[in-house]
Amino acid sequence: MKIAVKIKIHKTMTKPAVVCGSETWAVAEMDMKRLGTGEGKILTRIYGLLVQQGIWRIRTNEELWELYKDLDIVAYIKRKRMEWIRHLKRIDHGRVVMKIFESKPDGRKRTGRPRMR
């Protein structure tokens, strides 16, 4: 299969499936790192190895991103979050989603270690 077809499949099927619902995730730095690593592995499989002077080698991350020419998965998630916030700003204040977004939980968290049932 041609590389252009593989990239199109990645952009239209793999990437959206991985980041489905990412607008509402509470993502830690380690999670972002894992997502980036996973996408790097996918791109390595798509673009394959490189032959230089008769020696096979794996492409570096910089070479992969230069060939890919699109947002990495972390930037993609951040962009989707900004789109979600813009969407929330436009919707009616009476809708449930907006009520949840604007709500402020009352009460206090108990101090100390949580009780074991």
Secondary structure, DSSP 8 states (H G I E B T S, - for coil): --HHHHHHHIIIIIHHHHTTTGGG----HHHHHHHHHHHHHHHHHHH--EEETTEEE---HHHHHHHH-S--HHHHHHHHHHHHHHHHHHS-TTSHHHHHHH----S----SS----
